[in-house]
Amino acid sequence: VQLQASGGGLVQAGGSLRLSCAASGLTFSSYTLGWFRQAPGKEREFVAAISLSGETTTYSDSAKGRFTISRDNAKDTAYLQMNSLKPEDTAVYYCAARDGSVVISGKYYAYWGQGTQVTVSS
């Protein structure tokens, strides 16, 4: 199983980025997908998750209203559209997959990507 996160970069505050998570080696449509992030010196935190067919999404309070998670099961890819970015959004962003319903705890996700760096300048 491989999860390849991409789309990170350097952006000014107020800007947007779209992260992608391309999956292989698993039946993508059978897995809940989640996005997590980890800033330097901080613990990993939940950002967003989406259910198998996309009918259920959940967001952290910090992501709600600014970020949108989506998936394209035909392309085995999940996305995280991030708008109105803030310097505090700076972190390495990871996508993860689990065989089950949407949950926000990372310990329940079996597969993880390598992460993509997002840096938001003020």
RALIN-V601056 format. One line per field, one symbol per residue. psi: psi as a letter, one per 20 degrees, with the letter a starting at -180 (. if undefined). A space follows every 10 residues. Layout:
# RALIN-V601056
psi: ???
This chain:
# RALIN-V601056
psi: ppooqrirap qqpiaqqoqq opqqjrngij pppqprqoqp jrqqqqgqqq rgjjipqqqr hhhpihqpqr qnhhjlpqqo porlqqhiip rppqqqqqna rpqiphijph pqaiqppppo q.
